[in-house]
Amino acid sequence: MAPTSVSPEFDKIGFWSPNTASIDWCENNYTVSFYIAEFWNTTSSFLIAAIAAAGYMNLASYTERRMALFMQIFFAAGVGSVLFHGTLRHKMQLLDELPMLYAATVGMFICIETRFGKQGRWLPIALGAWLVVTTIIFSTTSGTLQSVSFQATYSSMVLTGLYFLRGFHLQQQPIRPNPDISKLIRLSCWTILAAVTVWLVDYNLCVFINGVSKESVLKWNPQLHAWWHLLSAYGIYGESVVVMYYHYDIRGREPHVYMWKDFLPAVTFIQPAEKKRD
């Protein structure tokens, strides 16, 4: 947990005090607004929701429930992050973390059926049971146990997604080489790596970078967790676009990746989209 008593700045009282979340990030609380616990972490969380909203609007086949659901939950995670960092309350923390877990589970469902074909009702039932169990665990625990168990679970699911992505790429590239998708994979992986790096520094070295404690080597706080929001949202979104691309490519739909507004990757089709819901 990021330290909360390295200086009086961290102990400021605000509208939502006292903090009940299992973690308090390395941003000085209530220094910008009496009503917002972590101002920069809160405002940067809007970017998560914005990326998800843009991704949903550019979804090539919104008639596929799994794709639409993924982006909708991604958006919910952004809104939950706004509420969590704005209040540092435990219930709001759940609105941030649980949608992240749900989105990762939907992504896992897409990866499994893309790799192994349609699996039948047992797969969504099994994943649903997994979500029930993990939701209960994360909702009823607190402190370091809750924080570490969530981080370990979510990280393992993201890494599993990257493993599937690598398998899709090795399978399809010899069949239909696509330099654009290769570039997107590299961009997503490097962005996620940068996000993890700033998260680890912010989480473990807060006392040296908060800009207010005696031990701090910086005179100002670089707000690394806010940068984590932007980098992780973009990287994980890019990873999800690659998964969507191969989901359709393996099915012979001739997907094409383009950069919307020269910033955000999206998928479209050379062939007309099929009117199909699955």
C-alpha positions as CSV (number, residue, x, y, z in Angstrom):
1,M,0.0,0.0,0.0
2,A,1.2,3.5,-0.8
3,P,2.1,5.3,2.5
4,T,-0.5,7.6,3.9
5,S,1.4,9.4,6.6
6,V,4.7,10.4,5.1
7,S,3.7,14.1,5.6
8,P,0.7,16.2,6.7
9,E,-0.1,16.6,3.0
10,F,-1.2,12.9,2.8
11,D,-3.4,13.3,5.9
12,K,-5.7,16.1,4.6
13,I,-9.3,15.7,5.4
14,G,-11.9,16.0,2.6
15,F,-15.5,15.5,1.9
16,W,-15.3,11.7,1.6
17,S,-13.0,11.1,4.6
18,P,-12.1,8.8,6.2
19,N,-10.6,6.6,3.5
20,T,-12.0,3.1,3.6
21,A,-10.4,1.6,0.4
22,S,-7.8,-1.1,0.8
23,I,-5.2,1.1,-0.9
24,D,-4.3,4.8,-1.1
25,W,-2.2,5.7,-4.1
26,C,0.8,8.0,-4.2
27,E,-1.2,11.2,-4.9
28,N,-1.5,13.8,-2.1
29,N,-5.1,13.6,-1.0
30,Y,-7.5,16.6,-1.2
31,T,-4.9,19.0,-2.3
32,V,-6.7,20.3,-5.4
33,S,-10.3,20.0,-4.3
34,F,-12.0,19.4,-0.9
35,Y,-14.5,17.1,-2.8
36,I,-12.0,15.0,-4.8
37,A,-9.6,12.7,-2.9
38,E,-7.2,12.1,-5.7
39,F,-7.7,14.8,-8.3
40,W,-5.3,13.7,-11.0
41,N,-6.0,10.0,-10.6
42,T,-9.7,10.9,-10.9
43,T,-9.5,13.1,-14.0
44,S,-7.2,10.6,-15.8
45,S,-9.8,7.9,-15.2
46,F,-12.1,9.7,-17.6
47,L,-9.6,8.8,-20.3
48,I,-10.3,5.1,-19.6
49,A,-14.0,5.6,-20.2
50,A,-13.4,7.8,-23.2
51,I,-11.2,5.2,-24.9
52,A,-13.8,2.5,-24.2
53,A,-16.6,4.7,-25.5
54,A,-14.7,5.5,-28.7
55,G,-13.9,1.8,-29.1
56,Y,-17.6,0.9,-28.8
57,M,-18.6,3.5,-31.3
58,N,-16.0,2.1,-33.8
59,L,-16.9,-1.5,-33.1
60,A,-17.1,-3.1,-36.5
61,S,-19.6,-5.8,-35.5
62,Y,-21.6,-4.4,-32.6
63,T,-24.2,-7.1,-33.2
64,E,-21.8,-9.6,-31.6
65,R,-22.8,-9.5,-27.9
66,R,-19.4,-10.5,-26.7
67,M,-17.6,-7.6,-28.4
68,A,-20.2,-5.1,-27.3
69,L,-20.2,-6.4,-23.8
70,F,-16.4,-6.2,-23.5
71,M,-16.4,-2.5,-24.4
72,Q,-19.4,-1.8,-22.2
73,I,-17.6,-3.3,-19.2
74,F,-14.4,-1.5,-20.1
75,F,-16.4,1.7,-20.0
76,A,-17.9,0.8,-16.6
77,A,-14.3,0.2,-15.3
78,G,-13.4,3.8,-16.3
79,V,-16.5,5.2,-14.5
80,G,-15.7,3.0,-11.5
81,S,-12.1,4.3,-11.5
82,V,-13.4,7.9,-11.4
83,L,-15.6,7.1,-8.4
84,F,-12.9,5.1,-6.6
85,H,-10.1,7.7,-6.9
86,G,-12.6,10.5,-6.3
87,T,-13.7,9.1,-2.9
88,L,-11.2,6.4,-1.8
89,R,-14.2,4.5,-0.4
90,H,-14.2,0.7,-0.4
91,K,-17.5,0.3,-2.2
92,M,-16.3,2.6,-4.9
93,Q,-13.1,0.6,-5.1
94,L,-15.2,-2.5,-6.0
95,L,-16.8,-0.5,-8.8
96,D,-13.4,0.0,-10.2
97,E,-11.8,-3.4,-9.7
98,L,-14.8,-5.8,-10.4
99,P,-15.5,-4.4,-13.9
100,M,-11.8,-4.9,-14.7
101,L,-12.1,-8.5,-13.7
102,Y,-15.4,-8.9,-15.6
103,A,-13.9,-7.4,-18.8
104,A,-10.8,-9.7,-18.5
105,T,-13.2,-12.7,-18.2
106,V,-15.2,-11.7,-21.3
107,G,-11.9,-11.3,-23.1
108,M,-10.9,-14.8,-21.9
109,F,-14.2,-16.2,-23.3
110,I,-13.4,-14.6,-26.6
111,C,-9.9,-16.0,-26.7
112,I,-10.9,-19.5,-25.7
113,E,-13.6,-19.8,-28.4
114,T,-11.4,-18.1,-31.0
115,R,-8.6,-20.7,-30.3
116,F,-10.7,-23.8,-29.8
117,G,-14.0,-23.1,-31.5
118,K,-17.5,-22.8,-29.9
119,Q,-17.5,-24.6,-26.6
120,G,-21.1,-24.8,-25.7
121,R,-23.0,-23.7,-22.5
122,W,-20.4,-25.2,-20.1
123,L,-17.9,-22.4,-20.8
124,P,-20.1,-19.3,-19.9
125,I,-21.4,-21.3,-16.9
126,A,-17.9,-22.0,-15.7
127,L,-16.8,-18.4,-16.2
128,G,-19.9,-17.2,-14.5
129,A,-19.2,-19.3,-11.5
130,W,-15.6,-18.1,-11.5
131,L,-16.9,-14.5,-11.4
132,V,-19.4,-15.2,-8.6
133,V,-16.6,-16.7,-6.4
134,T,-14.1,-14.0,-7.1
135,T,-16.7,-11.3,-6.6
136,I,-17.5,-12.7,-3.2
137,I,-13.8,-12.9,-2.3
138,F,-12.9,-9.4,-3.3
139,S,-16.0,-7.9,-1.8
140,T,-15.6,-9.5,1.6
141,T,-11.9,-9.1,2.1
142,S,-10.0,-5.9,2.8
143,G,-6.6,-4.4,3.4
144,T,-3.4,-5.9,1.9
145,L,-5.0,-9.3,1.3
146,Q,-7.8,-7.8,-0.9
147,S,-5.4,-5.6,-2.8
148,V,-2.7,-8.2,-3.5
149,S,-5.2,-11.0,-4.4
150,F,-7.0,-8.8,-6.9
151,Q,-3.7,-7.6,-8.5
152,A,-2.4,-11.1,-8.8
153,T,-5.7,-12.4,-10.3
154,Y,-6.1,-9.5,-12.8
155,S,-2.4,-9.6,-13.8
156,S,-2.5,-13.4,-14.5
157,M,-5.6,-12.9,-16.7
158,V,-3.9,-10.1,-18.7
159,L,-0.8,-12.3,-19.2
160,T,-3.0,-15.2,-20.3
161,G,-4.6,-12.9,-22.8
162,L,-1.1,-12.0,-24.1
163,Y,-0.3,-15.7,-24.4
164,F,-3.4,-16.3,-26.5
165,L,-2.6,-13.3,-28.6
166,R,0.9,-14.7,-29.3
167,G,-0.6,-18.0,-30.4
168,F,-3.1,-16.3,-32.7
169,H,-0.3,-14.3,-34.3
170,L,2.0,-17.3,-34.8
171,Q,-0.8,-19.2,-36.4
172,Q,-2.2,-16.5,-38.7
173,Q,0.9,-14.5,-39.8
174,P,2.2,-17.3,-42.1
175,I,-1.3,-17.6,-43.7
176,R,-2.1,-13.9,-44.1
177,P,0.8,-11.6,-43.1
178,N,-0.3,-8.2,-41.8
179,P,2.4,-5.6,-41.0
180,D,-0.2,-3.3,-39.5
181,I,-1.3,-5.9,-36.9
182,S,2.4,-6.7,-36.1
183,K,2.9,-3.0,-35.4
184,L,-0.2,-2.9,-33.2
185,I,1.0,-5.8,-31.2
186,R,4.4,-4.2,-30.6
187,L,2.7,-0.9,-29.7
188,S,0.3,-2.6,-27.3
189,C,3.0,-4.7,-25.6
190,W,5.4,-1.7,-25.2
191,T,2.6,0.5,-23.8
192,I,1.6,-2.2,-21.3
193,L,5.2,-2.6,-20.3
194,A,5.5,1.1,-19.7
195,A,2.3,1.1,-17.8
196,V,3.5,-1.7,-15.5
197,T,6.8,0.1,-14.9
198,V,5.2,3.4,-13.8
199,W,2.7,1.5,-11.7
200,L,5.5,-0.4,-9.9
201,V,7.5,2.8,-9.2
202,D,4.4,4.6,-7.9
203,Y,3.4,1.6,-5.7
204,N,6.7,0.8,-4.3
205,L,8.7,4.0,-4.3
206,C,6.1,6.6,-3.3
207,V,8.0,7.9,-0.3
208,F,10.9,8.9,-2.7
209,I,8.7,10.5,-5.5
210,N,5.7,12.1,-3.7
211,G,7.3,15.6,-3.7
212,V,6.4,16.4,-0.1
213,S,8.1,13.9,2.3
214,K,11.6,14.4,3.6
215,E,12.8,11.3,1.8
216,S,11.5,12.5,-1.6
217,V,14.1,13.1,-4.2
218,L,11.6,15.0,-6.3
219,K,10.2,18.4,-5.5
220,W,6.9,17.6,-7.2
221,N,4.8,14.5,-7.6
222,P,4.9,13.1,-11.2
223,Q,1.4,11.5,-10.7
224,L,2.6,8.2,-12.1
225,H,-0.7,6.4,-11.3
226,A,-2.5,8.8,-13.6
227,W,0.0,7.9,-16.3
228,W,-0.8,4.3,-15.6
229,H,-4.4,4.9,-16.3
230,L,-3.6,6.3,-19.8
231,L,-1.0,3.8,-20.7
232,S,-2.7,0.7,-19.4
233,A,-6.1,1.7,-21.0
234,Y,-4.5,2.3,-24.4
235,G,-2.3,-0.9,-24.2
236,I,-5.1,-3.2,-23.0
237,Y,-7.5,-1.7,-25.5
238,G,-4.9,-2.3,-28.3
239,E,-4.5,-5.9,-27.1
240,S,-8.3,-6.3,-27.3
241,V,-8.4,-5.0,-30.8
242,V,-5.7,-7.5,-31.8
243,V,-7.8,-10.3,-30.3
244,M,-10.9,-9.1,-32.1
245,Y,-8.9,-9.0,-35.4
246,Y,-7.8,-12.6,-35.1
247,H,-11.3,-13.6,-33.9
248,Y,-12.6,-12.6,-37.3
249,D,-9.4,-13.4,-39.3
250,I,-9.5,-17.1,-38.3
251,R,-13.1,-17.1,-39.5
252,G,-12.2,-15.8,-42.9
253,R,-14.0,-12.5,-42.5
254,E,-11.0,-10.4,-43.8
255,P,-10.7,-7.9,-41.0
256,H,-8.7,-4.7,-41.4
257,V,-7.1,-2.6,-38.7
258,Y,-7.0,1.1,-39.0
259,M,-6.2,4.1,-36.7
260,W,-9.3,6.1,-35.9
261,K,-8.4,9.8,-35.8
262,D,-4.8,8.7,-36.2
263,F,-4.8,7.7,-32.5
264,L,-7.0,4.7,-31.6
265,P,-6.9,1.3,-33.4
266,A,-10.1,-0.2,-34.6
267,V,-11.3,-3.1,-36.8
268,T,-13.3,-3.0,-39.9
269,F,-14.1,-5.5,-42.7
270,I,-13.2,-5.8,-46.3
271,Q,-16.3,-8.1,-46.7
272,P,-19.7,-6.9,-45.4
273,A,-20.4,-7.8,-41.8
274,E,-22.7,-10.8,-41.3
275,K,-25.9,-10.3,-39.4
276,K,-25.0,-12.7,-36.6
277,R,-25.2,-12.6,-32.8
278,D,-23.1,-14.8,-30.7
